[in-house]
């Protein structure tokens, strides 16, 4: 059991929960459990993630960190037989409430995946996809402006400004990943979920994405799942360690890495298992 | 490089007999396709040469088919073949895609396997069964219910010249439209099953990308999945078209077997395959009639090949774009 400060858990069996002091809470999870059919993949996870900062979720494969991430934008709804219990609130509103339309929720919570997944469309149309979908541009000029701004923010503009009509698939892996980040931020979400965004990239492309994450955190709440502990240490302000579907420890990144409170965290970050 | 025993590693390994004979047998397997294809084409052409020589281009372009005077023009049969095949595609295409979308996106998991098997069973029904069903069930139904209704509905359509009247025709039951419907049912499972497999092969990552942008199911399907697999979906349709062009037994039952130019979409007509099937028993060896039938076979081969080649060409351009 974590010795960290616990805040009013709704159930006594909450295994770990924590509040991080910096900033106000953007995403609050309380006793979140996820089931795939009969199999439980996530057990009573409670944690608070602050806005305008990067929270990293680490842990060995199959520990539930991606499952948890996917419940924040209700992507788990698209998996047949998947069931989520507990409460996840964004700005205090429970996203699992019946009145919440997952389609609209996902427009506010962007997501970047393990492998870049540009649509089979032009670079421009990729970035414009969500803007058109949700009718966010008032004119063609407006749309052009949004696409340009998003590509600039994603650090891709200079590389693609002369070939916006080329296929998104024609870019390199690292460029594609920045393209889908541009696609995500074009609709101005409040939260960006990243599921091992650099696992398919080389070190140079990885460095660029990490740089980008660092810039994006001034505007967005970023939650990143990563297998690289070095990456978690470099980009995040707070880190959550998951093991066997349970949240073991959550705290400021520096503390988790230099002075973990749980021996399992210690074992994982020092490479004894995982 | 040497092993511990001092033997050189390079050049000591003898090619294995099994390996080389495997190679040869694969070459043979590949060659069989080409040889069979070429010899069928050649024999059809040689057999039909007399017809091509006798009637010249008129064999393909002439509308007159008269066994009594020994004048054979294949245009009515070619027309019947193309009209039935393309009408069948027009009917089966949307339904087949609908089935595929339903099976991959909407259908409850527990129903997917049984429904998928049911569709594949549809493909396993022998064509003669489809023919009998078409003749005894569908044709009377068409004559009594569908055709009068369609005739009235499209009465406003102006005829093409004074030779083609669209939906206006006496309600006989058998004819082009009934044949097209039977064909549509027959190729439906091919289109549905192939496009289902195509849709299932769409990377989940791509769909997730659209869902994560706040796209609905419909928007994901139309905006991302279909553009990604468009080429393969066309492939599914052309597979059905290839089958529709050559289908014989079911068509003989329901097309009406009248070798003249159709004057409406309900007219009794004939397809290349049905003409060959109907006339083969009476064609004596060495007769011009036999040459005509083999020549028709050659034309059907060329038409089918042309359609499939065109499809491939379209797909290639699509991929390059």
Interface residues (C-beta under 8 A of the other chain):
Chain A: X73 X75 X78 X80 X81 X103 X104 X105 X106 X107 X108 X110 X111 X113 X114 X115 X117 X118 X119 X120 X121 X129 X130 X133 X134 X180 X183 X184 X187
Chain B: X109 X203 X205 X206 X207 X208 X209 X210 X211 X212 X213 X214 X215 X216 X219 X223 X224 X227 X228
